[in-house]
Amino acid sequence: MVKGRIAITNPSGLHLRPAGLLCKEAMKFKSQVTFIAGNTTANAKSVLSVLGACVKTGDEIELMCEGDDEEKAFNTIKAIIESGLNE
């Protein structure tokens, strides 16, 4: 398992469009991709799960990837989050 903390810096947090982008990226990998935000654990491959975590700008999540391509999944998703999810 690979995990690490990442700050959400995009202006609107994880609303529908960036949540969709995050899910689309996570679904490219075989690994299980989840994150913890506050007291909520979200499946990063499910838009509803990501939206349900209510992640806002400035929040910090703990991203976790587990599986065959966990390193690549973690690094790719971390990079897209840190880039602001195209916002």
For each residue, the residues with C-beta under 8 A, 3 or more apart:
1: 64 65 66 70
2: 64 65 66 70 71 73 74
3: 62 63 64 65 74
4: 62 63 74 78
5: 60 61 62 63
6: 60 61 62 63 78 81 82
7: 58 59 60
8: 13 14 55 56 57 58 59 60 61 81
9: 57 58 82 84
10: 13 18 57 84 85 87
11: 57 84 87
12: 15 18 57 87
13: 8 10 18 54 55 56 57 59
14: 8 18 19 22 50 51 53 55 56 85
15: 12 18 19 51
16: 19 20 47 51
17: 20 21 85 87
18: 10 12 13 14 15 21 22 85 86 87
19: 14 15 16 22 23 47 50 51
20: 16 17 23 24 47
21: 17 18 24 25 80 85 86
22: 14 18 19 25 26 44 50 77 80 81 85
23: 19 20 26 27 44 45 46 47 50
24: 20 21 27 28
25: 21 22 28 76 77 80
26: 22 23 29 33 44 45 73 77
27: 23 24 45
28: 24 25 76
29: 26 33 65 67 69 72 73 76
30: 67 68 69
31: 65 66 67 68 69 70 73
32: 64 65 66 67
33: 26 29 43 44 45 63 64 65 73 77
34: 41 42 43 44 63 64
35: 41 42 44 53 61 62 63 64
36: 40 41 42 61 62 64
37: 40 42 53 54 55 59 61
38: 53 54 59
39:
40: 36 37 52 53 54
41: 34 35 36
42: 34 35 36 37 46 49 50 52 53
43: 33 34 46 49 50
44: 22 23 26 33 34 35 49 50 63 77
45: 23 26 27 33 49
46: 23 42 43 49 50
47: 16 19 20 23 50 51
48: 51 52
49: 42 43 44 45 46 52 53
50: 14 19 22 23 42 43 44 46 47 53 55
51: 14 15 16 19 47 48 54
52: 40 42 48 49
53: 14 35 37 38 40 42 49 50 61
54: 13 37 38 40 51
55: 8 13 14 37 50 59 61
56: 8 13 14 59
57: 8 9 10 11 12 13
58: 7 8 9
59: 7 8 13 37 38 55 56
60: 5 6 7 8
61: 5 6 8 35 36 37 53 55 81
62: 3 4 5 6 35 36
63: 3 4 5 6 33 34 35 44 74 77 78 81
64: 1 2 3 32 33 34 35 36
65: 1 2 3 29 31 32 33 70 71 73 74 77
66: 1 2 31 32 70
67: 29 30 31 32 70 73
68: 30 31
69: 29 30 31 72 73
70: 1 2 31 65 66 67 73 74
71: 2 65 74 75
72: 29 69 75 76
73: 2 26 29 31 33 65 67 69 70 76 77
74: 2 3 4 63 65 70 71 77 78
75: 71 72 78 79
76: 25 28 29 72 73 79 80
77: 22 25 26 33 44 63 65 73 74 80 81
78: 4 6 63 74 75 81 82
79: 75 76 82 83
80: 21 22 25 76 77 83 85
81: 6 8 22 61 63 77 78 85
82: 6 9 78 79
83: 79 80 86
84: 9 10 11 87
85: 10 14 17 18 21 22 80 81
86: 18 21 83
87: 10 11 12 17 18 84
